[in-house]
Amino acid sequence: MIKKPQKKTLNFFVKLNSMAAVQENIERQVLTDAVKYGETSRTEISERTGLSKSTVSRALRTLLERGLLSEYAQASNVPARGRPIKQVATNPTLALVAGIDLGVMTTRIIVCNAKGELQSKIQVPTQKNGSSAIWSGAWTELKKISPHFGDNPLDQCSVAVPGAVAGTPPTISNAPNLPGIEGTEFIREATLSLKNRVLIDNDVNLGLTAELIVGRAKEVGSASMVTIGSGLGTAISINRRILRGERGLVGEFGQLSVGQDGRKLEDSIKGRDLLELADSLSLEIDAPGDLLSLPAKLAGPALYSFHSALITVLTALTVASDPEVIVVGGGTGERLRDNFAGYMSTITKSLGYAPTIVASELGEFGPAIGASIFGVSELWKAIGVSVDDSLDSLSSPGCRLLSGIID
């Protein structure tokens, strides 16, 4: 007499929990579609997901009540008769996302809203007196932009650093041009500033992320990137996924030794060494890239060493990942456009094939754009959006952010 109603009660709660799970899955599916495609309608969501319009409407009602999405009438979609077609999109007031590119000389900061719309961008000199000062300098500038940044637990902060990032908890290594960030102390200082973790990744990885989404590699399957400025950085993607490795050293061919004295490939390419070489030759230049503008008869030894080392790096990237495109960025890299055809010809003679070598068009804010997009990805995960590692799902906030920076 007692067991039967207990069994019915148990079945009732199992069924109830199952229905709740189904509803949650449907809401997640609708949220993911609406967020990834930006401004969209119920009909478009229904067509893409295969869910009925009524199911989509019920899920949207819940998502709008939670404040995850916002709704508005778009004037251009007003039919001849009847009410305007309502659009839904990510609620822009949901959170703020900051992308910080911690350069050796300059720190660049971008702040966008949850939709990826640019709120502010600045650049300031990088502090260099230890991990605490380096982070404090960037954080102080960020708070000047948005005094309440970090008060919302959904706010995201992503930082691009000139070093390798790996491990759990993450550790920064191989940052000879900004040694104050090495180890775990810088990451600890940054994490103490926010209610959630600060995201840290290599600056060239994030620069390549931006190139894959809104830059010169957005229409290719596999691409690599080389940045030449104060240092030499490289990054590799295969099938539109950034390769990092267990120690974060994938693709760092500039670290290869080229002699018994321990000299590395990057020592013939990075800015500081170019300035020292120019000084030894009594050549007066203000920036490393100026060396490329001097007549060959004056800068011959330095230019030969520079171009030979860079061709070696480009060839190694080609052999390692067979990219369709290699994007070249950085202050010095942007001045090499006239040399790309020669590089490709040399690589072809050696390998029988050469990827297309192109200059980045995202400019000096490229890594900060990538950091911001990375932060938007983490925000999406925090609210339940399904985000994969292929990066393509992040094209909508990337395009919004880029358009704001260009404008």
C-alpha positions as a Markdown table, in Angstrom:
| # | Residue | x | y | z |
|---|---|---|---|---|
| 1 | Met | 0.0 | 0.0 | 0.0 |
| 2 | Ile | 2.9 | 2.3 | 0.7 |
| 3 | Lys | 5.3 | 1.4 | -2.2 |
| 4 | Lys | 2.9 | 2.2 | -5.0 |
| 5 | Pro | 2.4 | 6.0 | -4.3 |
| 6 | Gln | 6.1 | 6.3 | -3.6 |
| 7 | Lys | 6.9 | 4.9 | -7.0 |
| 8 | Lys | 4.5 | 7.3 | -8.7 |
| 9 | Thr | 5.9 | 10.2 | -6.7 |
| 10 | Leu | 9.4 | 9.2 | -7.8 |
| 11 | Asn | 8.4 | 8.9 | -11.4 |
| 12 | Phe | 6.8 | 12.3 | -11.2 |
| 13 | Phe | 10.0 | 14.0 | -10.0 |
| 14 | Val | 12.1 | 12.2 | -12.6 |
| 15 | Lys | 9.8 | 13.3 | -15.3 |
| 16 | Leu | 9.8 | 16.9 | -13.9 |
| 17 | Asn | 13.6 | 17.0 | -13.8 |
| 18 | Ser | 13.8 | 15.6 | -17.3 |
| 19 | Met | 11.4 | 18.3 | -18.6 |
| 20 | Ala | 13.5 | 21.0 | -16.8 |
| 21 | Ala | 16.6 | 19.6 | -18.5 |
| 22 | Val | 15.0 | 19.7 | -21.9 |
| 23 | Gln | 13.9 | 23.3 | -21.4 |
| 24 | Glu | 17.4 | 24.3 | -20.3 |
| 25 | Asn | 18.9 | 22.7 | -23.3 |
| 26 | Ile | 16.4 | 24.5 | -25.6 |
| 27 | Glu | 17.2 | 27.8 | -23.9 |
| 28 | Arg | 20.9 | 27.2 | -24.3 |
| 29 | Gln | 20.4 | 26.4 | -28.0 |
| 30 | Val | 18.4 | 29.5 | -28.6 |
| 31 | Leu | 20.8 | 31.7 | -26.6 |
| 32 | Thr | 23.8 | 30.3 | -28.4 |
| 33 | Asp | 22.2 | 31.0 | -31.8 |
| 34 | Ala | 21.0 | 34.5 | -30.9 |
| 35 | Val | 24.3 | 35.6 | -29.4 |
| 36 | Lys | 26.5 | 34.2 | -32.2 |
| 37 | Tyr | 24.5 | 35.7 | -35.0 |
| 38 | Gly | 24.1 | 39.1 | -33.5 |
| 39 | Glu | 20.9 | 41.0 | -34.3 |
| 40 | Thr | 18.4 | 38.4 | -35.4 |
| 41 | Ser | 14.7 | 37.5 | -35.5 |
| 42 | Arg | 12.6 | 34.7 | -34.1 |
| 43 | Thr | 12.0 | 33.3 | -37.6 |
| 44 | Glu | 15.8 | 33.3 | -38.3 |
| 45 | Ile | 16.5 | 31.5 | -35.1 |
| 46 | Ser | 13.8 | 28.9 | -35.8 |
| 47 | Glu | 15.2 | 28.3 | -39.3 |
| 48 | Arg | 18.8 | 27.8 | -38.1 |
| 49 | Thr | 18.0 | 25.7 | -35.1 |
| 50 | Gly | 15.1 | 23.6 | -36.5 |
| 51 | Leu | 13.0 | 24.5 | -33.5 |
| 52 | Ser | 9.4 | 25.7 | -33.9 |
| 53 | Lys | 8.6 | 29.4 | -33.7 |
| 54 | Ser | 6.5 | 28.9 | -30.6 |
| 55 | Thr | 9.4 | 27.0 | -28.9 |
| 56 | Val | 11.8 | 29.7 | -29.8 |
| 57 | Ser | 9.4 | 32.4 | -28.5 |
| 58 | Arg | 9.0 | 30.6 | -25.1 |
| 59 | Ala | 12.8 | 30.2 | -24.8 |
| 60 | Leu | 13.4 | 33.9 | -25.7 |
| 61 | Arg | 10.8 | 35.1 | -23.2 |
| 62 | Thr | 12.8 | 33.4 | -20.4 |
| 63 | Leu | 16.2 | 34.7 | -21.8 |
| 64 | Leu | 14.8 | 38.2 | -22.0 |
| 65 | Glu | 13.5 | 38.1 | -18.5 |
| 66 | Arg | 16.9 | 37.0 | -17.2 |
| 67 | Gly | 18.5 | 40.0 | -19.0 |
| 68 | Leu | 20.8 | 37.8 | -21.1 |
| 69 | Leu | 19.2 | 39.1 | -24.4 |
| 70 | Ser | 17.7 | 42.5 | -25.3 |
| 71 | Glu | 14.8 | 43.1 | -27.8 |
| 72 | Tyr | 14.1 | 46.0 | -30.0 |
| 73 | Ala | 12.2 | 47.0 | -33.2 |
| 74 | Gln | 14.4 | 47.6 | -36.2 |
| 75 | Ala | 13.1 | 50.4 | -38.4 |
| 76 | Ser | 14.4 | 48.9 | -41.6 |
| 77 | Asn | 12.3 | 45.8 | -41.0 |
| 78 | Val | 8.9 | 47.5 | -40.7 |
| 79 | Pro | 6.5 | 45.5 | -43.0 |
| 80 | Ala | 3.9 | 47.3 | -45.2 |
| 81 | Arg | 1.2 | 46.4 | -42.7 |
| 82 | Gly | 1.4 | 45.4 | -39.1 |
| 83 | Arg | 4.0 | 45.9 | -36.3 |
| 84 | Pro | 7.8 | 46.2 | -36.8 |
| 85 | Ile | 9.7 | 42.9 | -36.8 |
| 86 | Lys | 11.3 | 42.5 | -33.4 |
| 87 | Gln | 15.0 | 41.6 | -33.2 |
| 88 | Val | 16.9 | 40.1 | -30.4 |
| 89 | Ala | 20.6 | 40.3 | -29.5 |
| 90 | Thr | 23.0 | 40.1 | -26.6 |
| 91 | Asn | 22.1 | 42.5 | -23.9 |
| 92 | Pro | 24.9 | 45.1 | -24.3 |
| 93 | Thr | 24.7 | 46.1 | -20.6 |
| 94 | Leu | 25.3 | 42.5 | -19.4 |
| 95 | Ala | 29.0 | 43.1 | -18.8 |
| 96 | Leu | 32.1 | 44.8 | -19.9 |
| 97 | Val | 35.1 | 43.2 | -21.5 |
| 98 | Ala | 38.7 | 44.6 | -21.5 |
| 99 | Gly | 41.5 | 43.5 | -23.8 |
| 100 | Ile | 44.9 | 44.6 | -22.7 |
| 101 | Asp | 48.0 | 44.2 | -24.8 |
| 102 | Leu | 51.0 | 44.5 | -22.5 |
| 103 | Gly | 53.7 | 45.5 | -24.9 |
| 104 | Val | 57.4 | 45.9 | -24.0 |
| 105 | Met | 57.2 | 49.7 | -24.6 |
| 106 | Thr | 53.5 | 50.4 | -24.9 |
| 107 | Thr | 50.3 | 49.1 | -23.2 |
| 108 | Arg | 47.2 | 49.2 | -25.3 |
| 109 | Ile | 43.7 | 48.8 | -23.8 |
| 110 | Ile | 40.3 | 48.2 | -25.5 |
| 111 | Val | 37.0 | 48.1 | -23.6 |
| 112 | Cys | 33.9 | 46.7 | -25.3 |
| 113 | Asn | 30.4 | 45.8 | -24.1 |
| 114 | Ala | 28.9 | 42.3 | -24.2 |
| 115 | Lys | 28.0 | 42.6 | -27.9 |
| 116 | Gly | 31.6 | 43.5 | -28.8 |
| 117 | Glu | 30.8 | 47.2 | -29.4 |
| 118 | Leu | 33.8 | 49.4 | -28.7 |
| 119 | Gln | 33.5 | 51.6 | -25.6 |
| 120 | Ser | 37.0 | 53.0 | -25.4 |
| 121 | Lys | 40.7 | 52.4 | -26.5 |
| 122 | Ile | 43.9 | 54.0 | -25.2 |
| 123 | Gln | 47.6 | 53.4 | -25.3 |
| 124 | Val | 50.1 | 54.4 | -22.5 |
| 125 | Pro | 53.7 | 53.6 | -21.7 |
| 126 | Thr | 54.3 | 50.2 | -20.1 |
| 127 | Gln | 55.5 | 50.3 | -16.5 |
| 128 | Lys | 58.6 | 48.1 | -15.9 |
| 129 | Asn | 59.4 | 48.1 | -12.2 |
| 130 | Gly | 58.4 | 44.5 | -11.3 |
| 131 | Ser | 55.2 | 42.5 | -11.6 |
| 132 | Ser | 53.1 | 44.6 | -9.2 |
| 133 | Ala | 54.0 | 47.9 | -10.9 |
| 134 | Ile | 53.4 | 46.4 | -14.4 |
| 135 | Trp | 49.9 | 45.2 | -13.6 |
| 136 | Ser | 49.1 | 48.3 | -11.4 |
| 137 | Gly | 50.0 | 50.6 | -14.3 |
| 138 | Ala | 47.6 | 48.8 | -16.7 |
| 139 | Trp | 44.9 | 48.4 | -14.1 |
| 140 | Thr | 45.0 | 52.1 | -13.2 |
| 141 | Glu | 44.5 | 53.1 | -16.8 |
| 142 | Leu | 41.6 | 50.6 | -17.2 |
| 143 | Lys | 39.9 | 52.0 | -14.2 |
| 144 | Lys | 40.3 | 55.5 | -15.6 |
| 145 | Ile | 38.3 | 54.3 | -18.7 |
| 146 | Ser | 35.7 | 52.6 | -16.7 |
| 147 | Pro | 35.7 | 53.3 | -12.9 |
| 148 | His | 33.2 | 50.5 | -12.2 |
| 149 | Phe | 35.0 | 47.8 | -14.2 |
| 150 | Gly | 35.1 | 44.6 | -12.2 |
| 151 | Asp | 32.2 | 45.4 | -9.9 |
| 152 | Asn | 30.0 | 43.2 | -12.1 |
| 153 | Pro | 31.2 | 39.5 | -11.6 |
| 154 | Leu | 30.6 | 38.9 | -15.3 |
| 155 | Asp | 33.1 | 41.5 | -16.3 |
| 156 | Gln | 36.0 | 39.9 | -18.2 |
| 157 | Cys | 39.6 | 41.0 | -18.6 |
| 158 | Ser | 42.0 | 39.3 | -21.0 |
| 159 | Val | 45.7 | 40.2 | -21.2 |
| 160 | Ala | 48.2 | 39.6 | -24.1 |
| 161 | Val | 51.8 | 39.2 | -22.8 |
| 162 | Pro | 55.1 | 39.0 | -24.6 |
| 163 | Gly | 55.9 | 35.5 | -23.3 |
| 164 | Ala | 54.9 | 31.9 | -23.2 |
| 165 | Val | 51.9 | 31.0 | -21.0 |
| 166 | Ala | 51.3 | 27.5 | -19.9 |
| 167 | Gly | 50.4 | 25.3 | -16.9 |
| 168 | Thr | 47.8 | 25.1 | -14.2 |
| 169 | Pro | 47.9 | 27.5 | -12.5 |
| 170 | Pro | 49.3 | 29.4 | -15.5 |
| 171 | Thr | 52.9 | 30.5 | -15.5 |
| 172 | Ile | 54.6 | 33.0 | -17.8 |
| 173 | Ser | 58.0 | 32.2 | -19.2 |
| 174 | Asn | 60.4 | 33.2 | -22.1 |
| 175 | Ala | 59.7 | 36.9 | -21.7 |
| 176 | Pro | 63.3 | 38.3 | -21.9 |
| 177 | Asn | 62.1 | 41.8 | -23.1 |
| 178 | Leu | 59.7 | 42.2 | -20.1 |
| 179 | Pro | 61.1 | 39.9 | -17.4 |
| 180 | Gly | 59.0 | 41.4 | -14.6 |
| 181 | Ile | 56.0 | 39.4 | -15.8 |
| 182 | Glu | 57.7 | 36.0 | -15.7 |
| 183 | Gly | 56.6 | 33.4 | -13.2 |
| 184 | Thr | 53.2 | 33.5 | -11.4 |
| 185 | Glu | 53.4 | 36.8 | -9.4 |
| 186 | Phe | 52.1 | 39.0 | -12.3 |
| 187 | Ile | 49.1 | 36.7 | -12.9 |
| 188 | Arg | 48.4 | 36.6 | -9.1 |
| 189 | Glu | 48.4 | 40.4 | -9.0 |
| 190 | Ala | 46.1 | 40.6 | -11.9 |
| 191 | Thr | 43.7 | 38.0 | -10.5 |
| 192 | Leu | 43.3 | 39.8 | -7.2 |
| 193 | Ser | 41.8 | 42.8 | -9.1 |
| 194 | Leu | 38.7 | 41.0 | -10.4 |
| 195 | Lys | 36.0 | 38.8 | -9.0 |
| 196 | Asn | 36.8 | 36.1 | -11.6 |
| 197 | Arg | 40.1 | 35.0 | -13.2 |
| 198 | Val | 42.0 | 37.2 | -15.5 |
| 199 | Leu | 42.7 | 35.5 | -18.8 |
| 200 | Ile | 46.4 | 35.5 | -19.9 |
| 201 | Asp | 47.8 | 34.4 | -23.3 |
| 202 | Asn | 50.7 | 35.1 | -25.6 |
| 203 | Asp | 50.4 | 38.3 | -27.5 |
| 204 | Val | 51.1 | 36.8 | -30.9 |
| 205 | Asn | 48.5 | 34.0 | -30.3 |
| 206 | Leu | 45.9 | 36.7 | -29.6 |
| 207 | Gly | 47.1 | 38.7 | -32.6 |
| 208 | Leu | 46.7 | 35.6 | -34.8 |
| 209 | Thr | 43.2 | 35.1 | -33.2 |
| 210 | Ala | 42.2 | 38.5 | -34.4 |
| 211 | Glu | 43.7 | 37.9 | -37.9 |
| 212 | Leu | 41.7 | 34.6 | -38.2 |
| 213 | Ile | 38.4 | 36.3 | -37.2 |
| 214 | Val | 38.6 | 39.8 | -38.8 |
| 215 | Gly | 42.0 | 40.1 | -40.4 |
| 216 | Arg | 44.1 | 38.8 | -43.3 |
| 217 | Ala | 43.5 | 35.1 | -42.4 |
| 218 | Lys | 39.7 | 35.1 | -42.0 |
| 219 | Glu | 39.1 | 33.1 | -45.1 |
| 220 | Val | 41.9 | 30.5 | -44.8 |
| 221 | Gly | 42.1 | 27.1 | -43.0 |
| 222 | Ser | 45.6 | 27.4 | -41.5 |
| 223 | Ala | 47.7 | 30.4 | -40.9 |
| 224 | Ser | 50.8 | 31.5 | -39.0 |
| 225 | Met | 51.9 | 34.9 | -37.8 |
| 226 | Val | 55.2 | 36.6 | -37.2 |
| 227 | Thr | 55.5 | 39.9 | -35.3 |
| 228 | Ile | 58.7 | 41.9 | -35.3 |
| 229 | Gly | 59.2 | 44.8 | -33.0 |
| 230 | Ser | 61.0 | 45.0 | -29.7 |
| 231 | Gly | 61.2 | 41.2 | -29.9 |
| 232 | Leu | 60.3 | 38.4 | -32.4 |
| 233 | Gly | 57.1 | 36.5 | -31.8 |
| 234 | Thr | 55.4 | 33.7 | -33.8 |
| 235 | Ala | 52.1 | 31.8 | -33.6 |
| 236 | Ile | 50.6 | 28.9 | -35.5 |
| 237 | Ser | 47.0 | 27.8 | -36.3 |
| 238 | Ile | 45.9 | 24.6 | -38.0 |
| 239 | Asn | 42.3 | 24.2 | -39.0 |
| 240 | Arg | 41.6 | 27.6 | -37.4 |
| 241 | Arg | 42.8 | 26.5 | -34.0 |
| 242 | Ile | 45.7 | 28.2 | -32.2 |
| 243 | Leu | 48.4 | 25.7 | -31.3 |
| 244 | Arg | 50.0 | 26.4 | -27.9 |
| 245 | Gly | 51.6 | 23.2 | -26.6 |
| 246 | Glu | 52.1 | 22.0 | -23.0 |
| 247 | Arg | 54.7 | 24.7 | -22.3 |
| 248 | Gly | 53.3 | 27.4 | -24.7 |
| 249 | Leu | 56.4 | 27.2 | -26.9 |
| 250 | Val | 54.8 | 25.9 | -30.2 |
| 251 | Gly | 56.3 | 27.8 | -33.2 |
| 252 | Glu | 58.9 | 29.8 | -31.2 |
| 253 | Phe | 61.6 | 29.3 | -33.8 |
| 254 | Gly | 63.3 | 32.6 | -32.9 |
| 255 | Gln | 64.6 | 30.7 | -29.8 |
| 256 | Leu | 66.7 | 28.4 | -32.0 |
| 257 | Ser | 70.5 | 28.7 | -31.5 |
| 258 | Val | 72.5 | 29.6 | -34.6 |
| 259 | Gly | 76.0 | 29.3 | -33.2 |
| 260 | Gln | 78.1 | 27.9 | -30.4 |
| 261 | Asp | 78.1 | 31.3 | -28.6 |
| 262 | Gly | 74.3 | 30.8 | -27.8 |
| 263 | Arg | 73.1 | 33.5 | -30.2 |
| 264 | Lys | 69.5 | 32.9 | -31.2 |
| 265 | Leu | 67.7 | 33.6 | -34.5 |
| 266 | Glu | 65.7 | 36.4 | -33.0 |
| 267 | Asp | 68.9 | 38.2 | -32.0 |
| 268 | Ser | 69.4 | 39.2 | -35.6 |
| 269 | Ile | 65.7 | 40.4 | -35.9 |
| 270 | Lys | 64.4 | 42.0 | -32.7 |
| 271 | Gly | 64.5 | 45.7 | -32.3 |
| 272 | Arg | 67.1 | 46.1 | -29.5 |
| 273 | Asp | 69.7 | 44.0 | -31.3 |
| 274 | Leu | 69.1 | 45.9 | -34.5 |
| 275 | Leu | 69.7 | 49.2 | -32.7 |
| 276 | Glu | 72.9 | 47.9 | -31.2 |
| 277 | Leu | 74.1 | 46.6 | -34.5 |
| 278 | Ala | 73.4 | 49.9 | -36.2 |
| 279 | Asp | 75.3 | 51.7 | -33.4 |
| 280 | Ser | 78.3 | 49.4 | -33.9 |
| 281 | Leu | 78.3 | 50.4 | -37.6 |
| 282 | Ser | 78.0 | 54.1 | -36.7 |
| 283 | Leu | 74.5 | 54.2 | -38.3 |
| 284 | Glu | 72.2 | 56.8 | -36.8 |
| 285 | Ile | 68.6 | 55.5 | -36.6 |
| 286 | Asp | 65.7 | 56.4 | -34.3 |
| 287 | Ala | 63.8 | 53.1 | -34.6 |
| 288 | Pro | 64.8 | 49.5 | -35.6 |
| 289 | Gly | 62.6 | 49.7 | -38.8 |
| 290 | Asp | 64.6 | 52.7 | -40.0 |
| 291 | Leu | 67.5 | 50.3 | -40.8 |
| 292 | Leu | 65.4 | 48.9 | -43.6 |
| 293 | Ser | 65.3 | 52.4 | -45.3 |
| 294 | Leu | 69.0 | 52.8 | -45.4 |
| 295 | Pro | 71.0 | 52.1 | -48.6 |
| 296 | Ala | 72.4 | 48.6 | -48.7 |
| 297 | Lys | 75.9 | 49.8 | -49.0 |
| 298 | Leu | 75.5 | 51.4 | -45.5 |
| 299 | Ala | 73.5 | 48.8 | -43.7 |
| 300 | Gly | 74.6 | 45.8 | -45.7 |
| 301 | Pro | 75.9 | 43.5 | -42.8 |
| 302 | Ala | 72.9 | 44.3 | -40.6 |
| 303 | Leu | 70.4 | 43.9 | -43.4 |
| 304 | Tyr | 71.9 | 40.6 | -44.6 |
| 305 | Ser | 71.8 | 39.1 | -41.1 |
| 306 | Phe | 68.2 | 40.4 | -40.5 |
| 307 | His | 66.8 | 39.0 | -43.8 |
| 308 | Ser | 68.6 | 35.7 | -43.5 |
| 309 | Ala | 67.3 | 35.1 | -40.0 |
| 310 | Leu | 63.8 | 36.1 | -40.9 |
| 311 | Ile | 63.7 | 33.8 | -44.0 |
| 312 | Thr | 64.9 | 31.0 | -41.7 |
| 313 | Val | 62.0 | 31.6 | -39.4 |
| 314 | Leu | 59.5 | 31.9 | -42.2 |
| 315 | Thr | 60.8 | 28.6 | -43.7 |
| 316 | Ala | 60.6 | 26.9 | -40.4 |
| 317 | Leu | 57.0 | 28.0 | -40.0 |
| 318 | Thr | 56.2 | 26.7 | -43.5 |
| 319 | Val | 57.8 | 23.3 | -42.8 |
| 320 | Ala | 56.2 | 23.0 | -39.3 |
| 321 | Ser | 52.6 | 23.8 | -40.2 |
| 322 | Asp | 52.2 | 24.2 | -44.0 |
| 323 | Pro | 50.1 | 27.4 | -43.6 |
| 324 | Glu | 48.2 | 29.0 | -46.5 |
| 325 | Val | 49.1 | 32.4 | -45.2 |
| 326 | Ile | 51.8 | 33.9 | -43.0 |
| 327 | Val | 50.8 | 37.3 | -41.5 |
| 328 | Val | 53.6 | 39.7 | -40.6 |
| 329 | Gly | 53.0 | 42.4 | -38.0 |
| 330 | Gly | 54.7 | 44.6 | -35.5 |
| 331 | Gly | 56.4 | 47.9 | -35.9 |
| 332 | Thr | 59.3 | 46.6 | -38.0 |
| 333 | Gly | 57.2 | 43.9 | -39.7 |
| 334 | Glu | 54.9 | 46.5 | -41.2 |
| 335 | Arg | 57.8 | 48.0 | -43.1 |
| 336 | Leu | 58.7 | 44.8 | -44.9 |
| 337 | Arg | 55.9 | 44.7 | -47.5 |
| 338 | Asp | 58.3 | 45.2 | -50.4 |
| 339 | Asn | 60.4 | 42.2 | -49.3 |
| 340 | Phe | 57.5 | 39.6 | -49.2 |
| 341 | Ala | 57.8 | 38.6 | -52.8 |
| 342 | Gly | 61.5 | 37.9 | -52.4 |
| 343 | Tyr | 61.0 | 35.9 | -49.2 |
| 344 | Met | 58.3 | 33.8 | -51.0 |
| 345 | Ser | 60.7 | 33.2 | -53.9 |
| 346 | Thr | 63.5 | 32.1 | -51.6 |
| 347 | Ile | 61.2 | 29.7 | -49.7 |
| 348 | Thr | 59.9 | 28.3 | -53.0 |
| 349 | Lys | 63.4 | 27.5 | -54.2 |
| 350 | Ser | 64.1 | 25.7 | -51.0 |
| 351 | Leu | 60.8 | 23.8 | -50.5 |
| 352 | Gly | 59.1 | 23.9 | -53.9 |
| 353 | Tyr | 56.2 | 25.9 | -52.3 |
| 354 | Ala | 55.7 | 29.0 | -50.3 |
| 355 | Pro | 52.7 | 30.3 | -48.4 |
| 356 | Thr | 51.4 | 33.7 | -49.2 |
| 357 | Ile | 53.1 | 36.3 | -47.0 |
| 358 | Val | 51.0 | 39.3 | -46.2 |
| 359 | Ala | 51.1 | 42.3 | -43.8 |
| 360 | Ser | 48.6 | 42.7 | -41.0 |
| 361 | Glu | 46.0 | 45.3 | -41.5 |
| 362 | Leu | 44.8 | 45.4 | -37.9 |
| 363 | Gly | 47.7 | 47.6 | -36.9 |
| 364 | Glu | 49.2 | 48.1 | -33.4 |
| 365 | Phe | 45.9 | 47.2 | -31.7 |
| 366 | Gly | 45.7 | 43.7 | -33.2 |
| 367 | Pro | 46.7 | 41.7 | -30.1 |
| 368 | Ala | 44.3 | 43.9 | -28.0 |
| 369 | Ile | 41.5 | 43.1 | -30.4 |
| 370 | Gly | 42.3 | 39.4 | -30.1 |
| 371 | Ala | 42.4 | 39.8 | -26.3 |
| 372 | Ser | 38.9 | 41.4 | -26.3 |
| 373 | Ile | 37.5 | 38.7 | -28.5 |
| 374 | Phe | 39.0 | 36.1 | -26.2 |
| 375 | Gly | 37.3 | 37.9 | -23.3 |
| 376 | Val | 33.9 | 37.9 | -25.1 |
| 377 | Ser | 34.3 | 34.2 | -25.6 |
| 378 | Glu | 34.7 | 33.7 | -21.8 |
| 379 | Leu | 31.7 | 35.9 | -21.1 |
| 380 | Trp | 29.6 | 33.8 | -23.4 |
| 381 | Lys | 30.8 | 30.6 | -21.6 |
| 382 | Ala | 29.8 | 32.3 | -18.3 |
| 383 | Ile | 26.2 | 32.8 | -19.4 |
| 384 | Gly | 25.8 | 29.4 | -20.9 |
| 385 | Val | 26.6 | 29.9 | -24.6 |
| 386 | Ser | 28.2 | 27.0 | -26.4 |
| 387 | Val | 31.6 | 28.1 | -27.7 |
| 388 | Asp | 34.0 | 25.8 | -29.6 |
| 389 | Asp | 37.7 | 26.3 | -30.3 |
| 390 | Ser | 37.5 | 27.0 | -34.0 |
| 391 | Leu | 37.0 | 30.8 | -33.4 |
| 392 | Asp | 34.5 | 31.2 | -36.2 |
| 393 | Ser | 31.6 | 31.5 | -33.8 |
| 394 | Leu | 33.2 | 34.8 | -32.6 |
| 395 | Ser | 33.1 | 36.6 | -35.9 |
| 396 | Ser | 30.1 | 38.8 | -34.9 |
| 397 | Pro | 31.7 | 40.6 | -31.9 |
| 398 | Gly | 35.0 | 40.7 | -33.7 |
| 399 | Cys | 33.5 | 42.6 | -36.6 |
| 400 | Arg | 31.7 | 45.0 | -34.3 |
| 401 | Leu | 34.8 | 45.7 | -32.4 |
| 402 | Leu | 36.9 | 46.2 | -35.5 |
| 403 | Ser | 34.4 | 48.5 | -37.1 |
| 404 | Gly | 34.4 | 50.6 | -33.9 |
| 405 | Ile | 38.2 | 50.8 | -33.9 |
| 406 | Ile | 38.4 | 51.7 | -37.6 |
| 407 | Asp | 35.7 | 54.4 | -37.2 |
